[in-house]
Amino acid sequence: MAEAPPGDPPAAARARLPGGVWALGFVSLLMDVSSEMIHALLPVYLVVVLGTSTLAVGFIEGIAEATAAITKVFSGALSDRLGKRKLLAATGYGMAALTKPVFPLAETLGWLVGARFVDRIGKGIRGAPRDALVADIAPAEMRGAAFGLRQALDTVGAFLGPMIAIGLMWLTADNFRLVFWVAVLPAAAAFLLIVLAVREPPRPPSVAPVRAPLSRAELAKLGRAYWWVVAVAAVFTLARFSEAFLILRAQALGLSLALVPAVLVVMNIVYAVSAYPAGVLSDRMDRGRLLAVGLVVLIAADLVLAFAGGLAAVAVGVVLWGLHMGLTQGLLSTLVADTATAELRGTAFGMFNLVGGVAMLLASVIAGALWDVIGAEATFLAGAGFAVVALVSLLRLHGRLGAAATRDRT
């Protein structure tokens, strides 16, 4: 495994990251400000205002994320075929920006579900090409730092959005629609930034275009190490259902409507603070071990949330949830980039997200059903059980994953 030079500080590593990585990070930040202003309030809006069941919330959230994941497969493969990752990423951000006004204009559940569905299609179009673009721009020895930085900036947006939502809800006496209107502005800014500030590097001569990225022959070229990453990540995703259930857990234990977005604020502050250091650390140590630590933290978070008797315990569980996200989400993307060939990176990220999206659909529906039939404790205990399975699987495959990552960085 390639080691960083002795005494090389994180600040120096950050300074050497290409400008395109920073620009993509700020694009993610702005879009997440917009999305999370809506997402932080939407579960409660559906349950409290429209009278939707928690099972329906789980189904809606799962369908939305699965839609994004399915779309990522085709956009990632298309970016490999065309060699134009920025074009597809910008299209996805533009589509999401255009759908944001539907949220404040919607009068019925059907309109809200439709808006969420179309917004996630935009996310799906941009996701895999953007991640492949990060991998294309970043030097291999700094790949963990690059994905960690993008994830950290993305997550800064994820907690700024709910903070803005809290302030607006307080100032306007819980005016959901006004918050949804304000969310339109940062989404438009994100689209303009990717169009104007991100430059796509030319495709190296050694990276040949792929005519049929989703064919069996091309998918086979991704290799066993890549598919091991996908398999472990799928089981892992079953353990980390939608954060909507963190919000509902806090509300059930007495958190007021105006402060409901604070759940995502706390989670995402911890996520943002830990994501970049975890990325830098993953460039300097065995990535499999760091991923295992993240799974242990998720198990602890689920157990705390399962047995929480008040808001203080929920706060601890939410902090642990944010820490596990910081330790694992950028790292999983880094492992995909490590194990996939350069000409199939878009397809690799697309397939990775497809499998993860299906797992998220199952996880969210299972979580909602357990909550309705048995109770909140069963939802989080089931998450802990899936996390244990993922940890055991990771430990069995640890040596193979480490060898693949080391081979790519040396």
C-alpha positions as CSV (number, residue, x, y, z in Angstrom):
1,M,0.0,0.0,0.0
2,A,1.3,3.4,-0.9
3,E,2.2,5.5,2.1
4,A,2.0,9.3,2.4
5,P,5.4,11.0,2.8
6,P,6.5,11.3,6.5
7,G,5.2,14.4,8.1
8,D,2.8,15.2,5.2
9,P,-0.1,17.0,7.0
10,P,-3.7,16.8,6.0
11,A,-3.7,20.6,5.1
12,A,-1.0,20.0,2.5
13,A,-2.9,17.1,1.0
14,R,-6.0,19.2,0.8
15,A,-4.1,22.0,-0.9
16,R,-2.9,19.6,-3.7
17,L,-6.4,18.4,-4.5
18,P,-7.4,19.5,-8.0
19,G,-9.8,22.5,-8.3
20,G,-12.3,20.3,-10.1
21,V,-12.8,18.2,-6.9
22,W,-13.4,21.4,-4.9
23,A,-15.9,22.7,-7.4
24,L,-17.8,19.4,-7.5
25,G,-17.8,19.5,-3.7
26,F,-19.4,22.9,-3.6
27,V,-21.9,21.9,-6.3
28,S,-22.9,19.0,-4.0
29,L,-23.1,21.4,-1.0
30,L,-25.5,23.8,-2.7
31,M,-27.8,21.0,-4.0
32,D,-27.8,19.4,-0.6
33,V,-28.8,22.6,1.1
34,S,-31.8,22.6,-1.2
35,S,-32.7,19.0,-0.9
36,E,-32.3,18.7,2.8
37,M,-34.4,21.8,3.5
38,I,-37.2,19.8,1.9
39,H,-36.2,16.3,3.1
40,A,-35.9,17.4,6.7
41,L,-39.5,18.4,6.8
42,L,-41.1,16.1,4.3
43,P,-41.6,13.0,6.5
44,V,-43.3,15.0,9.2
45,Y,-45.3,16.9,6.6
46,L,-46.5,13.6,5.1
47,V,-47.4,12.1,8.5
48,V,-48.7,15.1,10.5
49,V,-50.2,17.3,7.7
50,L,-51.4,14.7,5.2
51,G,-52.0,11.8,7.6
52,T,-49.7,9.4,5.8
53,S,-48.7,6.2,7.7
54,T,-45.0,5.5,8.6
55,L,-45.2,2.4,6.3
56,A,-46.1,4.7,3.4
57,V,-43.2,7.1,4.4
58,G,-40.8,4.1,4.2
59,F,-42.2,3.0,0.9
60,I,-42.0,6.5,-0.6
61,E,-38.4,7.0,0.6
62,G,-37.4,3.6,-0.6
63,I,-39.0,4.1,-4.0
64,A,-37.4,7.5,-4.4
65,E,-33.9,6.3,-3.6
66,A,-34.3,3.1,-5.7
67,T,-35.4,5.3,-8.7
68,A,-32.2,7.3,-8.3
69,A,-30.1,4.1,-8.1
70,I,-31.7,2.6,-11.2
71,T,-31.1,5.8,-13.2
72,K,-27.5,5.9,-12.1
73,V,-26.8,2.6,-13.9
74,F,-27.7,4.0,-17.3
75,S,-26.2,7.4,-16.8
76,G,-22.9,5.8,-15.6
77,A,-22.8,3.5,-18.5
78,L,-23.6,6.3,-21.0
79,S,-20.8,8.4,-19.5
80,D,-18.4,5.5,-20.2
81,R,-19.6,5.2,-23.8
82,L,-19.6,9.0,-24.6
83,G,-16.7,10.0,-22.4
84,K,-18.7,13.0,-21.4
85,R,-19.3,12.8,-17.6
86,K,-19.8,16.5,-17.0
87,L,-22.6,16.8,-19.5
88,L,-24.6,14.1,-17.8
89,A,-23.8,15.4,-14.3
90,A,-24.9,18.9,-15.3
91,T,-28.1,17.5,-16.8
92,G,-29.0,15.8,-13.6
93,Y,-28.4,18.9,-11.5
94,G,-30.4,21.0,-13.9
95,M,-33.3,18.5,-13.7
96,A,-33.3,18.5,-9.9
97,A,-33.3,22.3,-9.9
98,L,-36.3,22.5,-12.3
99,T,-38.4,20.1,-10.1
100,K,-37.8,21.9,-6.8
101,P,-40.7,24.4,-7.3
102,V,-43.2,21.5,-7.5
103,F,-42.8,20.8,-3.7
104,P,-44.3,24.2,-2.6
105,L,-47.0,24.0,-5.3
106,A,-48.1,20.5,-4.6
107,E,-51.6,20.2,-3.1
108,T,-51.9,16.4,-2.7
109,L,-49.8,13.4,-1.7
110,G,-49.7,12.3,-5.4
111,W,-48.0,15.6,-6.4
112,L,-45.4,15.3,-3.6
113,V,-44.6,11.7,-4.5
114,G,-44.3,12.7,-8.1
115,A,-42.0,15.6,-7.3
116,R,-39.8,13.4,-5.1
117,F,-39.7,10.8,-7.8
118,V,-38.6,13.2,-10.6
119,D,-36.1,14.9,-8.2
120,R,-34.5,11.5,-7.6
121,I,-34.3,10.8,-11.3
122,G,-32.2,14.0,-11.5
123,K,-30.0,12.7,-8.7
124,G,-29.7,9.4,-10.5
125,I,-28.6,11.0,-13.8
126,R,-25.9,13.0,-12.1
127,G,-24.6,10.5,-9.4
128,A,-22.5,8.0,-11.2
129,P,-21.0,10.4,-13.8
130,R,-20.1,12.8,-11.0
131,D,-18.4,10.2,-8.9
132,A,-16.5,8.8,-11.9
133,L,-15.5,12.4,-12.7
134,V,-14.0,12.8,-9.2
135,A,-12.1,9.5,-9.7
136,D,-10.9,10.8,-13.1
137,I,-9.7,14.1,-11.7
138,A,-8.1,13.0,-8.5
139,P,-4.6,11.4,-8.3
140,A,-4.8,7.7,-7.3
141,E,-2.8,8.3,-4.1
142,M,-5.2,11.0,-3.0
143,R,-8.5,9.2,-4.0
144,G,-9.7,8.7,-0.5
145,A,-9.1,12.4,0.4
146,A,-10.9,13.5,-2.8
147,F,-14.0,11.4,-2.1
148,G,-13.8,12.4,1.6
149,L,-13.7,16.1,0.7
150,R,-16.6,15.9,-1.7
151,Q,-18.6,13.9,0.8
152,A,-17.7,16.4,3.6
153,L,-18.8,19.4,1.5
154,D,-21.9,17.6,0.4
155,T,-22.7,16.9,4.1
156,V,-22.1,20.5,5.1
157,G,-25.0,21.3,2.7
158,A,-27.0,18.5,4.3
159,F,-26.9,20.2,7.7
160,L,-27.1,23.8,6.5
161,G,-30.3,22.9,4.8
162,P,-32.1,21.7,7.9
163,M,-30.7,24.7,9.9
164,I,-32.2,27.1,7.4
165,A,-35.4,25.1,7.6
166,I,-35.5,25.4,11.4
167,G,-35.0,29.2,11.3
168,L,-37.7,29.6,8.6
169,M,-40.1,27.3,10.4
170,W,-39.6,29.4,13.6
171,L,-40.0,32.7,11.9
172,T,-43.0,31.8,9.9
173,A,-44.9,29.7,12.5
174,D,-44.3,26.4,10.7
175,N,-45.0,27.5,7.1
176,F,-43.8,24.4,5.2
177,R,-44.5,25.8,1.8
178,L,-42.3,28.9,2.3
179,V,-39.4,26.7,3.3
180,F,-39.9,24.7,0.1
181,W,-39.9,27.9,-2.0
182,V,-36.6,29.1,-0.5
183,A,-35.1,25.7,-1.3
184,V,-35.4,26.5,-5.0
185,L,-32.5,29.1,-4.8
186,P,-29.5,27.0,-3.9
187,A,-30.6,24.3,-6.4
188,A,-30.4,26.8,-9.2
189,A,-26.9,28.0,-7.9
190,A,-25.6,24.4,-8.0
191,F,-26.6,24.0,-11.6
192,L,-24.8,27.2,-12.6
193,L,-21.7,26.3,-10.7
194,I,-21.2,22.9,-12.4
195,V,-21.7,24.5,-15.8
196,L,-19.3,27.3,-15.3
197,A,-16.6,26.0,-12.9
198,V,-16.0,22.3,-13.6
199,R,-13.8,21.2,-16.4
200,E,-13.7,17.6,-17.5
201,P,-10.2,16.2,-18.1
202,P,-9.6,14.7,-21.6
203,R,-9.8,10.9,-21.8
204,P,-6.3,9.4,-21.7
205,P,-5.3,7.5,-24.9
206,S,-4.9,4.3,-22.9
207,V,-8.6,4.4,-21.9
208,A,-10.6,3.1,-24.8
209,P,-14.3,3.9,-25.3
210,V,-16.7,1.2,-24.4
211,R,-19.6,0.5,-26.8
212,A,-21.7,-1.7,-24.6
213,P,-20.8,-1.0,-21.0
214,L,-23.8,-3.0,-19.6
215,S,-23.0,-6.1,-21.6
216,R,-22.1,-9.3,-19.8
217,A,-18.6,-9.3,-21.3
218,E,-17.9,-5.7,-20.1
219,L,-19.4,-6.2,-16.6
220,A,-17.2,-9.3,-16.2
221,K,-14.2,-7.0,-16.7
222,L,-15.0,-5.2,-13.5
223,G,-13.5,-8.2,-11.6
224,R,-14.1,-10.1,-8.4
225,A,-12.8,-7.4,-6.1
226,Y,-15.3,-4.9,-7.4
227,W,-18.2,-7.3,-7.0
228,W,-17.1,-8.1,-3.4
229,V,-17.3,-4.4,-2.6
230,V,-20.8,-4.3,-4.1
231,A,-21.9,-7.3,-2.1
232,V,-20.6,-6.0,1.2
233,A,-22.1,-2.6,0.5
234,A,-25.5,-4.1,-0.3
235,V,-25.8,-5.9,3.1
236,F,-24.5,-2.8,4.8
237,T,-27.2,-0.7,3.1
238,L,-29.9,-3.0,4.6
239,A,-28.6,-1.9,8.0
240,R,-28.8,1.9,7.2
241,F,-32.4,2.6,6.2
242,S,-33.6,6.1,5.4
243,E,-32.8,8.9,7.9
244,A,-36.5,9.6,7.9
245,F,-36.8,7.1,10.7
246,L,-34.3,9.0,12.9
247,I,-36.6,12.0,12.5
248,L,-39.7,10.0,13.4
249,R,-37.9,8.4,16.4
250,A,-37.1,11.9,17.8
251,Q,-40.6,13.2,17.2
252,A,-42.1,10.1,18.9
253,L,-40.1,10.9,22.0
254,G,-41.2,14.5,22.2
255,L,-39.2,16.7,19.8
256,S,-41.3,19.6,18.6
257,L,-42.2,20.1,15.0
258,A,-40.1,23.3,14.7
259,L,-37.0,21.4,16.0
260,V,-37.5,18.2,14.0
261,P,-34.8,19.3,11.4
262,A,-32.3,19.5,14.2
263,V,-32.0,15.7,13.9
264,L,-30.4,15.9,10.5
265,V,-28.4,19.0,11.5
266,V,-26.7,17.1,14.3
267,M,-26.2,13.9,12.2
268,N,-24.8,15.8,9.3
269,I,-22.4,18.0,11.4
270,V,-20.8,14.9,12.7
271,Y,-20.8,13.3,9.2
272,A,-19.2,16.4,7.7
273,V,-16.6,16.8,10.4
274,S,-15.5,13.1,10.1
275,A,-15.7,12.5,6.3
276,Y,-12.6,14.3,5.1
277,P,-10.3,13.1,8.0
278,A,-11.6,9.5,7.3
279,G,-10.8,9.9,3.6
280,V,-7.3,11.1,4.3
281,L,-6.8,8.3,6.8
282,S,-8.0,5.8,4.2
283,D,-5.1,6.8,2.0
284,R,-2.7,5.9,4.8
285,M,-4.1,2.7,6.2
286,D,-5.9,-0.4,5.3
287,R,-9.3,0.6,4.0
288,G,-11.1,-2.6,5.0
289,R,-10.2,-2.1,8.7
290,L,-11.5,1.5,8.6
291,L,-14.8,0.2,7.0
292,A,-15.1,-2.4,9.8
293,V,-14.8,0.4,12.4
294,G,-17.6,2.2,10.7
295,L,-19.8,-0.9,10.9
296,V,-19.2,-1.3,14.6
297,V,-20.2,2.3,15.1
298,L,-23.5,1.7,13.1
299,I,-24.3,-1.3,15.3
300,A,-23.8,0.9,18.4
301,A,-26.0,3.6,16.9
302,D,-28.8,1.2,16.2
303,L,-28.7,-0.3,19.7
304,V,-28.8,3.1,21.3
305,L,-31.7,4.2,19.2
306,A,-33.6,1.0,19.8
307,F,-33.5,1.3,23.6
308,A,-33.7,5.2,23.8
309,G,-35.9,6.4,26.6
310,G,-35.7,10.1,25.9
311,L,-34.2,12.7,23.6
312,A,-30.8,12.6,25.2
313,A,-30.4,9.0,24.2
314,V,-31.7,9.8,20.7
315,A,-29.1,12.5,20.4
316,V,-26.3,10.0,21.2
317,G,-27.7,7.6,18.6
318,V,-27.9,10.3,16.0
319,V,-24.3,11.4,16.7
320,L,-23.1,7.8,16.3
321,W,-25.1,7.4,13.1
322,G,-23.4,10.5,11.7
323,L,-20.0,9.2,12.6
324,H,-20.6,5.9,10.9
325,M,-21.6,7.8,7.8
326,G,-18.4,9.8,7.8
327,L,-16.3,6.7,8.2
328,T,-18.0,4.7,5.5
329,Q,-19.7,6.5,2.7
330,G,-16.7,8.2,1.0
331,L,-14.7,5.1,1.7
332,L,-17.2,2.8,-0.2
333,S,-16.9,5.1,-3.2
334,T,-13.1,5.0,-2.9
335,L,-13.2,1.2,-2.9
336,V,-15.3,1.3,-6.0
337,A,-12.8,3.5,-7.8
338,D,-9.9,1.3,-6.5
339,T,-11.4,-1.9,-7.9
340,A,-13.0,-0.7,-11.2
341,T,-11.1,-0.2,-14.4
342,A,-10.8,3.4,-15.7
343,E,-12.9,2.9,-18.8
344,L,-15.8,1.4,-16.8
345,R,-15.8,3.7,-13.8
346,G,-19.2,5.2,-14.7
347,T,-20.7,1.8,-15.1
348,A,-19.1,0.6,-11.9
349,F,-20.6,3.5,-9.9
350,G,-23.9,3.0,-11.6
351,M,-24.1,-0.7,-10.7
352,F,-22.9,0.0,-7.2
353,N,-25.7,2.5,-6.7
354,L,-28.3,0.2,-8.3
355,V,-27.6,-2.6,-5.9
356,G,-27.5,-0.1,-3.1
357,G,-30.8,1.5,-4.1
358,V,-32.6,-1.9,-4.2
359,A,-31.2,-2.6,-0.8
360,M,-32.3,0.8,0.4
361,L,-35.8,0.2,-0.9
362,L,-36.0,-3.1,1.0
363,A,-34.4,-1.6,4.1
364,S,-36.9,1.3,4.2
365,V,-40.0,-0.8,3.6
366,I,-38.8,-3.4,6.2
367,A,-38.1,-0.5,8.7
368,G,-41.5,1.0,8.2
369,A,-43.3,-2.3,8.4
370,L,-41.5,-3.3,11.6
371,W,-42.3,0.2,13.1
372,D,-46.0,-0.1,12.3
373,V,-46.4,-3.7,13.4
374,I,-44.0,-4.1,16.3
375,G,-42.5,-0.7,17.2
376,A,-39.5,1.5,16.8
377,E,-37.3,-0.8,18.8
378,A,-37.7,-3.6,16.2
379,T,-36.8,-1.3,13.4
380,F,-33.4,-0.4,14.9
381,L,-32.7,-3.9,16.2
382,A,-33.2,-5.2,12.7
383,G,-30.7,-2.6,11.5
384,A,-28.2,-3.8,14.0
385,G,-28.6,-7.4,12.9
386,F,-28.0,-6.5,9.2
387,A,-24.9,-4.5,10.3
388,V,-23.5,-7.6,12.1
389,V,-24.0,-9.7,9.0
390,A,-22.2,-7.0,6.9
391,L,-19.3,-6.9,9.4
392,V,-18.9,-10.7,9.3
393,S,-18.9,-10.6,5.5
394,L,-16.4,-7.8,5.4
395,L,-14.0,-9.6,7.8
396,R,-14.1,-12.7,5.5
397,L,-13.3,-10.6,2.4
398,H,-11.0,-8.2,4.1
399,G,-7.7,-9.6,2.7
400,R,-9.0,-9.6,-0.9
401,L,-10.3,-6.0,-0.7
402,G,-7.1,-4.8,0.8
403,A,-5.0,-6.5,-1.9
404,A,-7.1,-4.9,-4.6
405,A,-6.7,-1.4,-3.1
406,T,-3.0,-1.8,-2.5
407,R,-2.5,-3.0,-6.1
408,D,-4.2,0.1,-7.5
409,R,-2.2,2.6,-5.3
410,T,1.2,1.1,-5.9
